[in-house]
């Protein structure tokens, strides 16, 4: 492929820091001849490139994090299914990829920090019940993306908005 492809017209600094880190990790895995790690990183870069091609734009860190979270969720689902099918070798491979992908996520928030963010979002949005859950989640998603599991967060928000006796 020549250097006149559309992607080459964007300055190298336009790439997200996370994408640059992934590329550097891929180079390090190549140099160290770590084939399992290299395969997992290539899978991640392929997913990122596919999204960029589909949307015809360069992804920023938040969008790359969303891809990583999606891949992590897929790995967790696969691990569950492989355990149920008694396939320990496949569980091991998926667990390796899960660990590698998780290393790219920012530090995860603790339960107290998540609860504090939920309380702040509830007060900011003026939410008074479960019907206002969308407002609260709309505030929390950009703040907590990559820092907590969104499925768990949704359950915690619902619990916070549901009266104790209900």
C-alpha positions in Angstrom: 0.0 0.0 0.0 1.4 3.4 -0.8 1.7 6.5 1.4 -1.1 8.3 -0.4 -3.8 6.4 1.4 -6.4 8.6 3.1 -5.1 7.6 6.6 -1.6 8.9 5.8 -2.9 12.5 5.4 -3.6 12.8 9.1 -0.7 13.9 11.3 0.8 11.1 13.4 -0.1 13.2 16.5 -3.8 12.8 15.6 -3.7 9.2 16.8 -4.9 8.7 20.4 -2.3 8.0 23.1 -4.0 4.7 23.7 -3.6 3.6 20.1 0.0 4.6 20.2 0.5 2.5 23.4 -1.1 -0.5 21.8 1.1 -0.1 18.7 4.2 0.1 20.9 3.1 -3.0 22.8 2.6 -4.8 19.6 6.2 -3.9 18.5 7.5 -5.1 21.9 5.7 -8.4 21.6 7.1 -8.9 18.1 10.7 -8.2 19.3 10.2 -10.5 22.3 8.6 -13.2 20.0 5.6 -13.5 22.3 3.2 -15.1 19.8 0.1 -15.3 22.1 0.4 -11.7 23.2 1.1 -10.6 19.7 -2.0 -12.4 18.4 -4.2 -10.8 21.1 -2.8 -7.3 20.3 -3.3 -7.8 16.6 -6.9 -8.8 17.3 -7.4 -5.5 19.2 -5.8 -3.4 16.5 -7.9 -5.2 13.8 -11.0 -4.3 15.8 -9.9 -0.6 16.1 -9.0 -0.4 12.4 -12.3 -2.0 11.4 -14.2 0.6 13.4 -12.1 3.4 11.8 -12.9 2.0 8.3 -16.6 1.6 9.1 -16.9 5.2 10.4 -14.3 6.7 8.1 -12.5 8.6 10.9 -9.7 8.2 13.4 -10.8 7.1 16.8 -10.0 9.0 20.0 -9.2 7.4 23.3 -12.8 7.2 24.5 -13.8 5.4 21.3 -10.9 3.0 21.6 -11.9 2.3 25.2 -15.4 1.5 24.1 -13.9 -1.1 21.7 -11.8 -2.6 24.4 -14.8 -2.8 26.8 -16.8 -4.5 24.1 -14.0 -7.1 23.5 -13.7 -7.6 27.3 -17.4 -8.3 27.5 -17.0 -10.8 24.6 -14.1 -12.6 26.4 -16.1 -12.8 29.6 -19.1 -14.4 27.8 -16.8 -16.8 25.9 -15.1 -17.9 29.2 -18.5 -18.6 30.7 -19.5 -20.7 27.7 -16.2 -22.6 27.5 -16.4 -23.4 31.2 -19.9 -24.8 30.7 -18.6 -26.9 27.8 -15.6 -28.1 29.9 -13.0 -26.6 27.5 -10.2 -25.5 29.9 -7.7 -24.8 27.0 -10.1 -22.3 25.5 -10.9 -20.8 28.9 -7.1 -20.3 29.4 -6.7 -18.6 26.0 -9.7 -16.3 26.5 -8.5 -15.5 30.1 -5.1 -14.4 28.7 -6.8 -12.1 26.2 -9.1 -10.7 28.9 -6.1 -9.9 31.1 -4.3 -8.3 28.2 -7.3 -6.1 27.2 -8.0 -5.2 30.9 -4.5 -3.7 31.1 -5.5 -1.0 28.7 -8.4 0.2 30.8 -7.9 3.1 33.2 -7.9 2.3 37.0 -11.2 0.9 38.0 -13.3 2.9 40.6 -14.1 1.4 44.0 -17.6 0.8 45.2 -17.6 4.0 47.3 -16.4 6.2 44.4 -19.1 4.7 42.1 -21.8 5.3 44.8 -20.6 8.9 45.2 -20.8 9.5 41.4 -24.3 8.0 41.3 -25.5 10.2 44.2 -23.9 13.3 42.4 -25.6 12.4 39.1 -29.0 11.8 40.8 -28.9 15.2 42.5 -27.6 17.0 39.3 -30.4 15.5 37.2 -33.1 15.9 39.7 -34.1 12.2 39.3 -36.9 11.1 41.5 -37.6 7.6 40.4 -36.8 4.7 38.1 -38.3 6.5 35.1 -35.5 9.1 35.4 -32.8 6.4 35.0 -31.9 7.5 31.5 -31.1 11.0 32.7 -28.8 9.7 35.4 -27.1 7.2 33.0 -26.6 9.9 30.4 -24.6 11.9 33.0 -22.6 9.0 34.3 -21.6 7.3 31.1 -19.1 9.9 29.9 -17.7 10.4 33.4 -17.2 6.7 34.2 -16.5 5.2 30.8 -13.8 2.6 31.1 -13.6 3.1 34.9 -16.5 0.8 35.9 -18.6 -1.9 34.3 -21.6 -0.2 32.7 -23.9 -3.2 33.3 -23.1 -3.2 37.0 -23.5 0.6 37.0 -27.0 0.4 35.5 -28.1 -2.0 38.2 -26.7 0.3 40.9 -28.4 3.3 39.4 -31.7 1.4 39.3 -31.3 0.4 42.9 -30.6 4.0 43.9 -33.7 5.3 42.1 -36.0 2.6 43.4 -37.7 3.2 46.7 -36.6 0.8 49.5 -40.1 -0.6 50.0 -40.8 -1.3 46.4 
